Amino acid sequence: MDENAIFYAGRELSLPVLNIVQLNKTLHVKGDEEMKTVVNDTFWNRYKELVRTGMIPYQWKVLNDDIDIKIEKERNDASIPSEKSHAIENFKIAAGRTKGEHYGWVFQDSDVYKWLEAAAYTLKNHWDDDLKKITDEVVDLIADAQEKSGYLNTYFTIMEPDHKYKRLGESHELYCAGHFIEAAVAYHQATGSQKALDIAIKLADHIDASFGPEDGKIHGCDGHEEVEIGLMRLYHLTGEKRYLKLSEYFLLQRGQDPDFFKRQFREDTGKPAIGGLYNAPLTYFQIHAPILEQDSAEGHAVRLVYMCTALADVAASTGNKDLEAVCRKIWRNIVDKRMFITGGIGSTVNGESFTLDYDLPNDTMYCETCASIGLIFFARQMLRLSADGEFGDVMERALYNTALAGMALDGKHFFYVNPLEVVPEKSEKDPTKSHVKVVRPDWLGCACCPPNLARLIASVEDYVYSESGKDILVNLFIKSEMVRGYEDGEVTVRIDADYPRDGKVSIHVNNSTKDAVKIGVRIPGWCDKAGGKVIDGNGESTIEDCAVVAEKGFWYAECSAGATDIELELDMTPKRWYANPLVSEDVNKVSIARGPQVFCAEGVDNGDNLHLLMLPKSAALKCSWQDELLEGVEVIEADGLRTVAAREGGLYRTTKAKSSEPARIKMIPYYAWANRGRNEMRVWLNEKE
Amino acid sequence: MDENAIFYAGRELSLPVLNIVQLNKTLHVKGDEEMKTVVNDTFWNRYKELVRTGMIPYQWKVLNDDIDIKIEKERNDASIPSEKSHAIENFKIAAGRTKGEHYGWVFQDSDVYKWLEAAAYTLKNHWDDDLKKITDEVVDLIADAQEKSGYLNTYFTIMEPDHKYKRLGESHELYCAGHFIEAAVAYHQATGSQKALDIAIKLADHIDASFGPEDGKIHGCDGHEEVEIGLMRLYHLTGEKRYLKLSEYFLLQRGQDPDFFKRQFREDTGKPAIGGLYNAPLTYFQIHAPILEQDSAEGHAVRLVYMCTALADVAASTGNKDLEAVCRKIWRNIVDKRMFITGGIGSTVNGESFTLDYDLPNDTMYCETCASIGLIFFARQMLRLSADGEFGDVMERALYNTALAGMALDGKHFFYVNPLEVVPEKSEKDPTKSHVKVVRPDWLGCACCPPNLARLIASVEDYVYSESGKDILVNLFIKSEMVRGYEDGEVTVRIDADYPRDGKVSIHVNNSTKDAVKIGVRIPGWCDKAGGKVIDGNGESTIEDCAVVAEKGFWYAECSAGATDIELELDMTPKRWYANPLVSEDVNKVSIARGPQVFCAEGVDNGDNLHLLMLPKSAALKCSWQDELLEGVEVIEADGLRTVAAREGGLYRTTKAKSSEPARIKMIPYYAWANRGRNEMRVWLNEKE
């Protein structure tokens, strides 16, 4: 098989991977009214290849305990299982193929499911018989581990078969089910596997038979939202409304019976799987109020954004305005008051949770990789509710900063927590900062993030475009081609760009339908000046500043039948950003961003004690592309100052240390930090007026 | 009995409490070559009366579970016993007077001992038959709880009689013993009680028989230093060198066998009394290195300063220069790199510990009340090693700021943790800040601080003066009278002052010996201008600036036989203080202090979001005494600015919020904060250049 062959939905396409010019000719099946996208982008190809050739095989070995790595606990906590992964072995035991005990977190199964989902997306884009053989075997293994009833969870099958669905606050049974359903849908779409889909349907039906408002069913939901997302994907694939209704039921059930988890726990005689979880406040599970009354981002950050992803999906799929209103309120709360400039969320390690408005500590925060991935999911669903560029802005902010920072450039080391400020000695000597790792570990005791990132990167094409009514939206500037079929033809949108290195974006639209189509191009919120040009059969029209004429962040071009070229030039001049003064941590500080990328200073470039650096307000920010550095990054440099501090002498003085020396401040994109060993890092620099 | 009668060492003195002019006539017993001091100070009399009339009776009720109060956990931790105190009941059970189980921390006994010690100091100054009856009964109870062997600890006597001294890492047996010995010495000195002293000697002898380098003895020390202090006090009282040697042995044993605690724990079959303690790093117990090799302040802050107190005492008592060198190194590390401006120590809640140099976070720190009390003990012992004003400076800083902040003005509410910056919602919504209380609780699950503060205040006279060789040092400016007897007469030093309200200090020296005596008056490190005058038989000599001529912080006056008057005027103009730039938390911030008192801004005076306040560098600091406020405090006001922050709108902007409005910034002394309900507080204010 040709190594360069490109596949889509299991069918070999006629073009090599690096040439998608003619993709539209082979991609579209008449009447297939969905957007199909292939990415062929300088920045993203590297990441996608890293997933395909690095992460997928590496993570497969990890899941099989077939590699000699150091698994680190995500924080100092004796209860964290970190001896091995054991995830595949758990399935083998549950399937009766081997004997043994379950090992790992109660949600260890989801590591396999997310890996399978990532593999599915990879196969969709790049067929690989060897990988397909492995994934089919994984599906077979999962099928064997599934009980006859449809129930699927290795922990309870092996360890506590009499306690299924009896401790939903901690059990993660539905959470794992949701991840399997997502993987199965993706795998079915990529390979046509009916077996995966059958397991998912059997599992979903078992859940549907077990939960719901009817008498005899359990009136409850899972402690960790996720099944709601899986059920919606299964609904979108199959059209089966029961799955939609069940997803909606689980969502609306939140907060209806706040004592449910604790009551189940009191009544169940099984062994707790996650000690102490029931001491968490109700907000941790988003059950502190009926979901329709929730209006702020509370509790465990990943849970919250997973909940919102499903909520927005249900709202967009049903037109339920009440659910939509909840999504919008929580969104506003996150974006206006609880999000770090890097797109990170979750201000405290305790419960990996949100805290309160404007509480955004740069050095003790959580900013879990998975939480930013979930925020991207949420933003994508919000784009279905309305064409508002802000959703794309946040998606892009989380994607290009915190999500990518979750992984080393080698694809084999991972952050769970993504700080905005690190002093290595503080993490090492203050156990309250033990969650803030300084260098990405090989793997983590709780390995939710690495495969989550793999599935996101492997499917990044699904975030580039979206539909809003009859309009097609361009959300991200990733070099790619998208085909949307209609009854009477198709619309192809091709983006040509070298983003985020360059701000020039060419969009080629080909419309073979009889109606004109409106293409909305997001003018990023970070961009206050963008030039645009539309060239079609009627000639050329130039728009001086697209940022001004954009409607809610989108600049629209009417594309009649035939070809239309849209030329966009985003101003990539680096900018100084300031936090709302209510963020006490960022007073007198400045953050530098270029385009969507937030920059940071590292010790390796700037020496220790980065807090001594001062960036003058007037200092020129000089950009240069450095091909050799960190797989190629833009570097920003500025003439700054460094306060001269005496190591000796008293701590407190009545005269302020005024002496400073010139310091050339060098910054790199945040996502690329911590790839040159243990060192300090800082996003918010002290500013000198 | 006359309510105003004043007592010293159990003997009624002839002067009323508010008039000590003639104290020297009655105080001194010929040949009694010790300093004896009585305080009669406006500022301190209030506190001492609060201890006598408020804290002692209140705490007695608490220890007897005879009062309806809310006991709060010192932080979110399910394992903290907070139902009741049960401390006296534990003794009754151990004494066989009642039946039951031990309740509370394994070191609950020490609450009773510290209370008894405080009561002893109170009795010394103010005889009270009713209190004496209670304290005698407590001594009787303790005597009954003591085992025949001399062993004394209610937890082990009741719960684990076969596991004595077998889990020293956690058991606090010697820690409690040390506190009893201290109490017994104080009680003996105050009341002449032989019974208390006998229990202490029997206990000390039992420890001496159990521990030491000899074969058959346990070669170990306690996880929490304290017995070393108690043994030194018993040595000073009795002259028995075995106690000095045993104290020195325990100190030198630290770090000799770092696995000792864990090995004992592994080998012992008893039930752990404090879960998880063995996961603590060796630094927590100061056993990471042999004590002679320790040169920085590591681990649990209270343990460290208790260790250093004993170490300095042993060094001063034996002339051991190696031990002295260790004290000096650790002192330098604390004072130069690890002490908050309030005299608080301990930068993290995790292990209530020191972290690393210059790591002084204002909002997550620990700054335990007991740790500052221990720092005062340490400083007092250091003054025996050399006449260096810095020891007095630190003593004064800790005393007038963090130690006193540990108690509400009503004497009935207590802080364990003393933050320099509090936003109530953050403590309430971020469990990682759950240790930072916003309002002082009635009592604490771990009640080490309240009685520790009571014994410190009740004996504050012991910190005012000290001896350095033949010189007498005046360390604190507390209105008081001290008599030092010599073979051929006595020296009386009387301080007249209204400090810290006023900087004028008159010192009257009367020397009835034939030799001249040098009186060293500390010129505080915070004071860069101090006028002085000496008036004696030879006339008057004026010194323009005592701060300049002071030797290592002391300005000396040679006092020949007869009367000498020393007049000192310390400049109390409030000053701006800046932290060493290496303290990243305090960059661009300023702290205001007047004399020894650090000031802070509270929400009740300045509104919420104190971080929005900016104190211009040029703003005049206006002082005014407010008699009605907070039992009488100096208030500092300044014309500052408040950044105008929009609650709505984006979190991040390319333009800096510049709008500000005038704000009158009002500050009060730090020790008096949190006496007007739940509100924000901040010591370090943002400064505007």
Interface residues (C-beta under 8 A of the other chain):
Chain A: A78 G276 N279 V335 D336 K337 M339 I341 S347 T348 V349 N350 G351 T355 L356 D359 T364 V423 E425 K426 K429 D430 P431 T432 G525 D528 K575 R576 W577 Y578 A579 N580 P581 L582 V583 S584 V587 N588 V590 S591 N609 H611 L612 T643 V644 A645 A646 R647 E648 G649 G650 L651 Y652 R653 T654 T655 K656 A657 N686 E689
Chain B: A78 G276 N279 V335 D336 K337 M339 I341 S347 T348 V349 N350 G351 T355 L356 D359 T364 V423 E425 K426 K429 D430 P431 T432 G525 D528 K575 R576 W577 Y578 A579 N580 P581 L582 V583 S584 V587 N588 V590 S591 N609 H611 L612 T643 V644 A645 A646 R647 E648 G649 G650 L651 Y652 R653 T654 T655 K656 A657 N686 E689
